[in-house]
Amino acid sequence: MSVRSLCTTLVLSVALTGVVVPTASARPLTYELPGDLRGSKFEGIGYDARAQRFYVSETTGGEIHRGRLGAAAASEWLAGDGTDGRWTARGVTVDSRGRVYVAGGPNRIDHPGAPDLWVYDRDGKLLAALRTGVPNAFLNDLVIGPDGAAYVTNSNAPQVFRVAEQHGLWTIRTWADATGTIPTQTGFNLGGIVLSPDRTALIVAQGNVGKLWRFALRTGAVSAVDTGTADLVNADGLVQDGRTLWVVRNFSKVLTTLRLAQDGRTARLVAATPTDPERVLTTAKLVQGRLLLVDSKFDEPTATPPYQVVALTPPRR
């Protein structure tokens, strides 16, 4: 066993009071991702529950990789390097019909005229390549709302976009603009996004200042979530399961567990659990009782293998 593998095993094996616990041995603890010699970095993850497949985005090139829960290695599903106008990719989510939504981060900033977001079917057919029309938009993360539309955060402004399809026609528009409520700070602003437990609101992370915001789905009204004493600086990906909210705090290397009110207006700290100190984890999806977390490689100037998704059993107490 390599030193890196041993370290990962030890970190995942400490009791809940220290760090996250190991997953069932019948399934892989890590999933290998394709990479290239120039160094690959990764960010988003989506999951298709019906097909039991996960999708991971590569920021360096925009490739999308796909894996199966029972197989230890994923493979490239969609090419990058300009395919469909995609040179980079960030958040990924999958709707109930198996359609895969990919947020482009700074894709259009770096390549004027290029799309901000793509939608594909399960077979990899491009359904839509959309542009927000908003200058300097950085589309980060996504969630599927109760109405079947996808809601997407902008990390460069306090905005949430809505992506919808009707009779085969896809549209993207600015759904909420909280410029008067959420101050834009240096660094990455709005990122991770989930539904409140009662599905009446979106809960959005502002990682650079460690805050959560609530966007009411009926009105678009925005208010701060009262998180008490919880330290949420570097909040990146959010995962919601009932009233449990896990906050993946990338460079802090902590998985914070919160207990949300049903309407998402308040959150109570449950645990702050250290993650593998050798990994910068960006976001996750809850899959059959385990969290699948993306090891971004963002801490490496030139990333080197192994490129991996890490599986762990999250704290819930």
BAGUKOL-268091 format. One record per residue (C-alpha): residue in three letters; x, y, z; residue number from 1; chain. Coordinates in nm, 3 decimals. Example, Ala and Ser with C-alpha at 12.3 -4.5 7.8 and 13.67 -1.06 7.14 Angstrom:
! residues 2
<rec "Ala",<1.230,-0.450,0.780>,1,"A">
<rec "Ser",<1.367,-0.106,0.714>,2,"A">
! end
This chain:
! residues 317
<rec "Met",<0.000,0.000,0.000>,1,"A">
<rec "Ser",<0.132,0.346,-0.088>,2,"A">
<rec "Val",<0.192,0.611,0.178>,3,"A">
<rec "Arg",<-0.094,0.816,0.030>,4,"A">
<rec "Ser",<-0.332,0.519,0.038>,5,"A">
<rec "Leu",<-0.232,0.437,0.395>,6,"A">
<rec "Cys",<-0.287,0.796,0.504>,7,"A">
<rec "Thr",<-0.632,0.798,0.343>,8,"A">
<rec "Thr",<-0.725,0.471,0.512>,9,"A">
<rec "Leu",<-0.612,0.594,0.853>,10,"A">
<rec "Val",<-0.793,0.927,0.821>,11,"A">
<rec "Leu",<-1.116,0.756,0.722>,12,"A">
<rec "Ser",<-1.086,0.505,1.005>,13,"A">
<rec "Val",<-1.081,0.731,1.313>,14,"A">
<rec "Ala",<-1.398,0.747,1.524>,15,"A">
<rec "Leu",<-1.660,1.012,1.464>,16,"A">
<rec "Thr",<-1.532,1.228,1.746>,17,"A">
<rec "Gly",<-1.214,1.280,1.544>,18,"A">
<rec "Val",<-1.278,1.242,1.175>,19,"A">
<rec "Val",<-1.512,1.069,0.934>,20,"A">
<rec "Val",<-1.551,0.691,0.954>,21,"A">
<rec "Pro",<-1.485,0.423,0.691>,22,"A">
<rec "Thr",<-1.741,0.309,0.441>,23,"A">
<rec "Ala",<-1.849,-0.048,0.379>,24,"A">
<rec "Ser",<-1.557,-0.252,0.243>,25,"A">
<rec "Ala",<-1.770,-0.403,-0.035>,26,"A">
<rec "Arg",<-1.760,-0.072,-0.221>,27,"A">
<rec "Pro",<-1.454,0.132,-0.320>,28,"A">
<rec "Leu",<-1.321,0.386,-0.070>,29,"A">
<rec "Thr",<-1.188,0.590,-0.360>,30,"A">
<rec "Tyr",<-1.276,0.621,-0.728>,31,"A">
<rec "Glu",<-0.996,0.696,-0.974>,32,"A">
<rec "Leu",<-1.050,0.980,-1.222>,33,"A">
<rec "Pro",<-0.879,1.018,-1.560>,34,"A">
<rec "Gly",<-0.617,1.289,-1.581>,35,"A">
<rec "Asp",<-0.345,1.413,-1.808>,36,"A">
<rec "Leu",<0.027,1.484,-1.791>,37,"A">
<rec "Arg",<-0.013,1.861,-1.767>,38,"A">
<rec "Gly",<-0.196,1.821,-1.437>,39,"A">
<rec "Ser",<-0.572,1.788,-1.389>,40,"A">
<rec "Lys",<-0.794,1.956,-1.131>,41,"A">
<rec "Phe",<-1.157,1.880,-1.047>,42,"A">
<rec "Glu",<-1.455,2.039,-0.877>,43,"A">
<rec "Gly",<-1.818,1.936,-0.925>,44,"A">
<rec "Ile",<-2.006,1.609,-0.885>,45,"A">
<rec "Gly",<-2.355,1.500,-0.985>,46,"A">
<rec "Tyr",<-2.540,1.172,-0.933>,47,"A">
<rec "Asp",<-2.800,0.989,-1.142>,48,"A">
<rec "Ala",<-2.985,0.773,-0.888>,49,"A">
<rec "Arg",<-3.173,0.568,-1.147>,50,"A">
<rec "Ala",<-2.861,0.477,-1.345>,51,"A">
<rec "Gln",<-2.641,0.471,-1.031>,52,"A">
<rec "Arg",<-2.373,0.675,-1.204>,53,"A">
<rec "Phe",<-2.183,0.981,-1.087>,54,"A">
<rec "Tyr",<-2.037,1.263,-1.297>,55,"A">
<rec "Val",<-1.729,1.471,-1.211>,56,"A">
<rec "Ser",<-1.617,1.794,-1.375>,57,"A">
<rec "Glu",<-1.257,1.877,-1.460>,58,"A">
<rec "Thr",<-1.167,2.245,-1.435>,59,"A">
<rec "Thr",<-0.851,2.203,-1.644>,60,"A">
<rec "Gly",<-1.002,2.142,-1.985>,61,"A">
<rec "Gly",<-1.371,2.103,-1.905>,62,"A">
<rec "Glu",<-1.391,1.725,-1.943>,63,"A">
<rec "Ile",<-1.676,1.542,-1.769>,64,"A">
<rec "His",<-1.598,1.200,-1.624>,65,"A">
<rec "Arg",<-1.850,0.930,-1.537>,66,"A">
<rec "Gly",<-1.826,0.642,-1.294>,67,"A">
<rec "Arg",<-2.030,0.356,-1.150>,68,"A">
<rec "Leu",<-2.066,0.294,-0.777>,69,"A">
<rec "Gly",<-1.933,-0.060,-0.798>,70,"A">
<rec "Ala",<-1.631,0.019,-1.015>,71,"A">
<rec "Ala",<-1.310,0.169,-0.877>,72,"A">
<rec "Ala",<-1.230,0.382,-1.183>,73,"A">
<rec "Ala",<-1.429,0.641,-1.376>,74,"A">
<rec "Ser",<-1.376,0.721,-1.744>,75,"A">
<rec "Glu",<-1.403,1.029,-1.963>,76,"A">
<rec "Trp",<-1.764,1.078,-2.070>,77,"A">
<rec "Leu",<-1.747,1.416,-2.245>,78,"A">
<rec "Ala",<-1.435,1.560,-2.401>,79,"A">
<rec "Gly",<-1.318,1.911,-2.312>,80,"A">
<rec "Asp",<-1.067,2.152,-2.464>,81,"A">
<rec "Gly",<-1.337,2.342,-2.655>,82,"A">
<rec "Thr",<-1.589,2.062,-2.710>,83,"A">
<rec "Asp",<-1.931,2.235,-2.731>,84,"A">
<rec "Gly",<-1.744,2.555,-2.641>,85,"A">
<rec "Arg",<-1.638,2.412,-2.303>,86,"A">
<rec "Trp",<-1.284,2.477,-2.179>,87,"A">
<rec "Thr",<-1.361,2.444,-1.809>,88,"A">
<rec "Ala",<-1.643,2.309,-1.591>,89,"A">
<rec "Arg",<-1.757,2.357,-1.232>,90,"A">
<rec "Gly",<-2.083,2.239,-1.073>,91,"A">
<rec "Val",<-2.268,1.932,-1.200>,92,"A">
<rec "Thr",<-2.616,1.808,-1.119>,93,"A">
<rec "Val",<-2.862,1.556,-1.264>,94,"A">
<rec "Asp",<-3.240,1.588,-1.278>,95,"A">
<rec "Ser",<-3.504,1.315,-1.243>,96,"A">
<rec "Arg",<-3.491,1.248,-1.619>,97,"A">
<rec "Gly",<-3.117,1.182,-1.610>,98,"A">
<rec "Arg",<-3.028,1.511,-1.780>,99,"A">
<rec "Val",<-2.685,1.635,-1.679>,100,"A">
<rec "Tyr",<-2.635,2.008,-1.613>,101,"A">
<rec "Val",<-2.281,2.148,-1.621>,102,"A">
<rec "Ala",<-2.194,2.497,-1.494>,103,"A">
<rec "Gly",<-1.906,2.663,-1.676>,104,"A">
<rec "Gly",<-1.750,2.878,-1.405>,105,"A">
<rec "Pro",<-1.541,3.142,-1.590>,106,"A">
<rec "Asn",<-1.578,2.971,-1.929>,107,"A">
<rec "Arg",<-1.732,3.274,-2.101>,108,"A">
<rec "Ile",<-1.506,3.518,-1.912>,109,"A">
<rec "Asp",<-1.199,3.344,-2.053>,110,"A">
<rec "His",<-1.357,3.274,-2.392>,111,"A">
<rec "Pro",<-1.593,3.559,-2.489>,112,"A">
<rec "Gly",<-1.900,3.433,-2.671>,113,"A">
<rec "Ala",<-1.869,3.081,-2.531>,114,"A">
<rec "Pro",<-2.155,2.923,-2.332>,115,"A">
<rec "Asp",<-2.200,2.954,-1.954>,116,"A">
<rec "Leu",<-2.385,2.625,-1.905>,117,"A">
<rec "Trp",<-2.463,2.299,-2.088>,118,"A">
<rec "Val",<-2.730,2.033,-2.059>,119,"A">
<rec "Tyr",<-2.680,1.675,-2.188>,120,"A">
<rec "Asp",<-2.896,1.366,-2.193>,121,"A">
<rec "Arg",<-2.784,1.033,-2.046>,122,"A">
<rec "Asp",<-2.627,0.933,-2.377>,123,"A">
<rec "Gly",<-2.413,1.246,-2.389>,124,"A">
<rec "Lys",<-2.621,1.426,-2.652>,125,"A">
<rec "Leu",<-2.603,1.804,-2.616>,126,"A">
<rec "Leu",<-2.950,1.942,-2.538>,127,"A">
<rec "Ala",<-2.857,2.304,-2.470>,128,"A">
<rec "Ala",<-2.558,2.540,-2.453>,129,"A">
<rec "Leu",<-2.674,2.857,-2.277>,130,"A">
<rec "Arg",<-2.542,3.208,-2.215>,131,"A">
<rec "Thr",<-2.666,3.424,-1.929>,132,"A">
<rec "Gly",<-2.600,3.756,-2.100>,133,"A">
<rec "Val",<-2.466,3.880,-1.764>,134,"A">
<rec "Pro",<-2.113,4.026,-1.784>,135,"A">
<rec "Asn",<-1.844,3.854,-1.577>,136,"A">
<rec "Ala",<-2.078,3.574,-1.465>,137,"A">
<rec "Phe",<-1.906,3.278,-1.294>,138,"A">
<rec "Leu",<-2.157,2.993,-1.281>,139,"A">
<rec "Asn",<-2.059,2.775,-0.989>,140,"A">
<rec "Asp",<-2.304,2.522,-0.846>,141,"A">
<rec "Leu",<-2.655,2.395,-0.918>,142,"A">
<rec "Val",<-2.960,2.235,-0.760>,143,"A">
<rec "Ile",<-3.284,2.107,-0.912>,144,"A">
<rec "Gly",<-3.584,2.289,-0.762>,145,"A">
<rec "Pro",<-3.930,2.152,-0.681>,146,"A">
<rec "Asp",<-4.047,2.298,-1.013>,147,"A">
<rec "Gly",<-3.798,2.086,-1.208>,148,"A">
<rec "Ala",<-3.584,2.386,-1.305>,149,"A">
<rec "Ala",<-3.215,2.412,-1.221>,150,"A">
<rec "Tyr",<-3.096,2.699,-1.002>,151,"A">
<rec "Val",<-2.736,2.812,-1.047>,152,"A">
<rec "Thr",<-2.517,3.040,-0.835>,153,"A">
<rec "Asn",<-2.295,3.322,-0.960>,154,"A">
<rec "Ser",<-1.968,3.347,-0.767>,155,"A">
<rec "Asn",<-1.891,3.696,-0.901>,156,"A">
<rec "Ala",<-2.221,3.860,-0.802>,157,"A">
<rec "Pro",<-2.505,3.783,-0.558>,158,"A">
<rec "Gln",<-2.724,3.629,-0.826>,159,"A">
<rec "Val",<-2.901,3.300,-0.886>,160,"A">
<rec "Phe",<-2.994,3.193,-1.239>,161,"A">
<rec "Arg",<-3.282,2.966,-1.337>,162,"A">
<rec "Val",<-3.250,2.710,-1.618>,163,"A">
<rec "Ala",<-3.571,2.561,-1.754>,164,"A">
<rec "Glu",<-3.703,2.364,-2.051>,165,"A">
<rec "Gln",<-4.048,2.386,-2.207>,166,"A">
<rec "His",<-4.144,2.194,-2.520>,167,"A">
<rec "Gly",<-3.778,2.140,-2.604>,168,"A">
<rec "Leu",<-3.685,2.509,-2.567>,169,"A">
<rec "Trp",<-3.419,2.581,-2.304>,170,"A">
<rec "Thr",<-3.381,2.917,-2.133>,171,"A">
<rec "Ile",<-3.158,3.070,-1.867>,172,"A">
<rec "Arg",<-3.242,3.392,-1.684>,173,"A">
<rec "Thr",<-3.146,3.586,-1.374>,174,"A">
<rec "Trp",<-3.398,3.457,-1.122>,175,"A">
<rec "Ala",<-3.281,3.653,-0.816>,176,"A">
<rec "Asp",<-3.042,3.944,-0.770>,177,"A">
<rec "Ala",<-2.952,4.018,-0.407>,178,"A">
<rec "Thr",<-2.716,4.307,-0.476>,179,"A">
<rec "Gly",<-2.886,4.520,-0.210>,180,"A">
<rec "Thr",<-2.866,4.245,0.054>,181,"A">
<rec "Ile",<-2.549,4.041,-0.002>,182,"A">
<rec "Pro",<-2.225,4.243,-0.022>,183,"A">
<rec "Thr",<-1.984,4.112,-0.285>,184,"A">
<rec "Gln",<-1.646,4.042,-0.124>,185,"A">
<rec "Thr",<-1.302,3.959,-0.261>,186,"A">
<rec "Gly",<-1.275,3.597,-0.372>,187,"A">
<rec "Phe",<-1.548,3.343,-0.444>,188,"A">
<rec "Asn",<-1.888,3.457,-0.325>,189,"A">
<rec "Leu",<-2.200,3.245,-0.386>,190,"A">
<rec "Gly",<-2.117,2.878,-0.435>,191,"A">
<rec "Gly",<-2.287,2.569,-0.294>,192,"A">
<rec "Ile",<-2.665,2.553,-0.320>,193,"A">
<rec "Val",<-2.932,2.315,-0.185>,194,"A">
<rec "Leu",<-3.302,2.315,-0.097>,195,"A">
<rec "Ser",<-3.435,2.383,0.251>,196,"A">
<rec "Pro",<-3.584,2.074,0.419>,197,"A">
<rec "Asp",<-3.939,2.194,0.346>,198,"A">
<rec "Arg",<-3.842,2.274,-0.017>,199,"A">
<rec "Thr",<-3.967,2.634,0.006>,200,"A">
<rec "Ala",<-3.625,2.798,-0.027>,201,"A">
<rec "Leu",<-3.273,2.772,-0.160>,202,"A">
<rec "Ile",<-2.986,2.768,0.090>,203,"A">
<rec "Val",<-2.669,2.917,-0.060>,204,"A">
<rec "Ala",<-2.314,2.935,0.074>,205,"A">
<rec "Gln",<-2.097,3.246,0.055>,206,"A">
<rec "Gly",<-1.768,3.078,0.131>,207,"A">
<rec "Asn",<-1.531,3.373,0.137>,208,"A">
<rec "Val",<-1.710,3.521,0.440>,209,"A">
<rec "Gly",<-1.851,3.198,0.587>,210,"A">
<rec "Lys",<-2.222,3.277,0.558>,211,"A">
<rec "Leu",<-2.537,3.100,0.444>,212,"A">
<rec "Trp",<-2.820,3.280,0.266>,213,"A">
<rec "Arg",<-3.185,3.184,0.219>,214,"A">
<rec "Phe",<-3.361,3.260,-0.112>,215,"A">
<rec "Ala",<-3.739,3.212,-0.086>,216,"A">
<rec "Leu",<-3.854,3.019,-0.393>,217,"A">
<rec "Arg",<-4.196,3.184,-0.411>,218,"A">
<rec "Thr",<-4.073,3.545,-0.398>,219,"A">
<rec "Gly",<-3.695,3.543,-0.443>,220,"A">
<rec "Ala",<-3.661,3.732,-0.113>,221,"A">
<rec "Val",<-3.318,3.692,0.047>,222,"A">
<rec "Ser",<-3.222,3.674,0.415>,223,"A">
<rec "Ala",<-2.923,3.556,0.616>,224,"A">
<rec "Val",<-2.943,3.212,0.774>,225,"A">
<rec "Asp",<-2.877,3.232,1.148>,226,"A">
<rec "Thr",<-2.591,2.983,1.193>,227,"A">
<rec "Gly",<-2.500,3.076,1.549>,228,"A">
<rec "Thr",<-2.135,3.009,1.634>,229,"A">
<rec "Ala",<-2.062,2.782,1.336>,230,"A">
<rec "Asp",<-1.740,2.862,1.148>,231,"A">
<rec "Leu",<-1.826,2.830,0.779>,232,"A">
<rec "Val",<-1.532,3.010,0.618>,233,"A">
<rec "Asn",<-1.431,2.831,0.296>,234,"A">
<rec "Ala",<-1.777,2.678,0.265>,235,"A">
<rec "Asp",<-1.788,2.527,-0.083>,236,"A">
<rec "Gly",<-2.021,2.238,-0.159>,237,"A">
<rec "Leu",<-2.344,2.186,0.037>,238,"A">
<rec "Val",<-2.526,1.854,0.083>,239,"A">
<rec "Gln",<-2.875,1.844,0.234>,240,"A">
<rec "Asp",<-3.053,1.534,0.364>,241,"A">
<rec "Gly",<-3.368,1.610,0.559>,242,"A">
<rec "Arg",<-3.268,1.859,0.828>,243,"A">
<rec "Thr",<-2.900,1.762,0.807>,244,"A">
<rec "Leu",<-2.675,1.996,0.611>,245,"A">
<rec "Trp",<-2.313,1.906,0.543>,246,"A">
<rec "Val",<-2.082,2.192,0.448>,247,"A">
<rec "Val",<-1.763,2.097,0.261>,248,"A">
<rec "Arg",<-1.505,2.360,0.364>,249,"A">
<rec "Asn",<-1.235,2.314,0.101>,250,"A">
<rec "Phe",<-0.909,2.477,0.219>,251,"A">
<rec "Ser",<-1.019,2.458,0.584>,252,"A">
<rec "Lys",<-1.022,2.078,0.538>,253,"A">
<rec "Val",<-1.329,2.038,0.755>,254,"A">
<rec "Leu",<-1.671,1.882,0.701>,255,"A">
<rec "Thr",<-1.918,2.083,0.910>,256,"A">
<rec "Thr",<-2.252,1.927,1.003>,257,"A">
<rec "Leu",<-2.547,2.154,1.073>,258,"A">
<rec "Arg",<-2.905,2.093,1.184>,259,"A">
<rec "Leu",<-3.136,2.307,0.969>,260,"A">
<rec "Ala",<-3.477,2.440,1.060>,261,"A">
<rec "Gln",<-3.744,2.309,0.824>,262,"A">
<rec "Asp",<-3.772,2.645,0.650>,263,"A">
<rec "Gly",<-3.395,2.694,0.642>,264,"A">
<rec "Arg",<-3.400,3.017,0.841>,265,"A">
<rec "Thr",<-3.171,2.888,1.117>,266,"A">
<rec "Ala",<-2.900,2.623,1.147>,267,"A">
<rec "Arg",<-2.738,2.472,1.456>,268,"A">
<rec "Leu",<-2.383,2.341,1.467>,269,"A">
<rec "Val",<-2.367,1.965,1.520>,270,"A">
<rec "Ala",<-2.005,1.879,1.441>,271,"A">
<rec "Ala",<-1.693,2.008,1.270>,272,"A">
<rec "Thr",<-1.509,1.701,1.145>,273,"A">
<rec "Pro",<-1.155,1.715,1.003>,274,"A">
<rec "Thr",<-1.108,1.561,0.661>,275,"A">
<rec "Asp",<-0.794,1.418,0.502>,276,"A">
<rec "Pro",<-0.523,1.685,0.554>,277,"A">
<rec "Glu",<-0.364,1.591,0.220>,278,"A">
<rec "Arg",<-0.678,1.671,0.019>,279,"A">
<rec "Val",<-0.873,1.985,-0.069>,280,"A">
<rec "Leu",<-1.230,1.856,-0.104>,281,"A">
<rec "Thr",<-1.467,2.085,-0.290>,282,"A">
<rec "Thr",<-1.815,1.937,-0.297>,283,"A">
<rec "Ala",<-2.008,1.614,-0.253>,284,"A">
<rec "Lys",<-2.322,1.415,-0.322>,285,"A">
<rec "Leu",<-2.498,1.181,-0.080>,286,"A">
<rec "Val",<-2.519,0.842,-0.249>,287,"A">
<rec "Gln",<-2.667,0.538,-0.075>,288,"A">
<rec "Gly",<-2.566,0.657,0.271>,289,"A">
<rec "Arg",<-2.216,0.773,0.172>,290,"A">
<rec "Leu",<-2.078,1.107,0.071>,291,"A">
<rec "Leu",<-1.881,1.108,-0.253>,292,"A">
<rec "Leu",<-1.640,1.402,-0.230>,293,"A">
<rec "Val",<-1.423,1.548,-0.505>,294,"A">
<rec "Asp",<-1.049,1.577,-0.434>,295,"A">
<rec "Ser",<-0.984,1.895,-0.631>,296,"A">
<rec "Lys",<-0.601,1.910,-0.630>,297,"A">
<rec "Phe",<-0.642,2.287,-0.592>,298,"A">
<rec "Asp",<-0.352,2.296,-0.345>,299,"A">
<rec "Glu",<-0.103,2.167,-0.605>,300,"A">
<rec "Pro",<0.049,2.418,-0.851>,301,"A">
<rec "Thr",<0.077,2.133,-1.102>,302,"A">
<rec "Ala",<-0.150,1.848,-1.000>,303,"A">
<rec "Thr",<-0.021,1.491,-0.999>,304,"A">
<rec "Pro",<-0.209,1.159,-0.977>,305,"A">
<rec "Pro",<-0.386,0.989,-0.819>,306,"A">
<rec "Tyr",<-0.696,1.186,-0.917>,307,"A">
<rec "Gln",<-0.982,1.065,-0.699>,308,"A">
<rec "Val",<-1.332,1.090,-0.559>,309,"A">
<rec "Val",<-1.334,0.992,-0.191>,310,"A">
<rec "Ala",<-1.622,0.800,-0.030>,311,"A">
<rec "Leu",<-1.701,0.832,0.338>,312,"A">
<rec "Thr",<-1.981,0.782,0.587>,313,"A">
<rec "Pro",<-2.074,1.126,0.720>,314,"A">
<rec "Pro",<-2.150,1.225,1.079>,315,"A">
<rec "Arg",<-2.518,1.275,1.160>,316,"A">
<rec "Arg",<-2.551,1.305,1.536>,317,"A">
! end
